[in-house]
Amino acid sequence: MTDFLQLVKERRSAGNFLPGHPITRQELDAIFDGVKLAPSAFNLQHTNYVAVIDPTTKERLQQAAYGQHKVISSSAVIAVLGDKQAFRQASEIYEGLKLLGIVSKQEYEHMVQDTVSFYETRGTTFLRDEAIRNASLSAMLFMLAAKEKGWDTCPMIGFDPKQVKDVLNIDDQYEVVMLVTIGKEKTESRRPRGYRKPVSEFVSYI
């Protein structure tokens, strides 16, 4: 296994990708197999992904992303979606604990009720924030998992969310949190890494 700190240092936001490096569904599935272990509040697993490998759809996404070249040069574009109604699946997600005898039927019912109530009473802004928070955690793990398997990525916020939803036929239940392009980086066009604050500038102790 690649040393974690080395993996973190090697992960860069790739601004351009080499042509001729298609990525298969099997390769993406191998990445997502690790991503499924990402943390999520109440284990609700708020994150869904749409992996776009079809060239025509990528062209449409490029338009939604204001013409950015990395979209079309990438091997795939990954839409990271946060489910604002993820808490509705609490009963299904927790059922395994009941079936395995880890929790009793009463404990299971309390878990489901408490989780659903927690979300239902906090309003739409909270639901959107939760979708973004949890999907962002998952997306970061996706980028690290991809790098561990030799792929480069770039997270993107430069796109029109409505256009992306229209292109990918995404329901309003989901928040388009970011796009992530993936491929083999064209390293000769890479810029030096930008300034990073020393720890003393972004960490305080009390």
Disulfide bonds with the S-S distance in Angstrom:
none
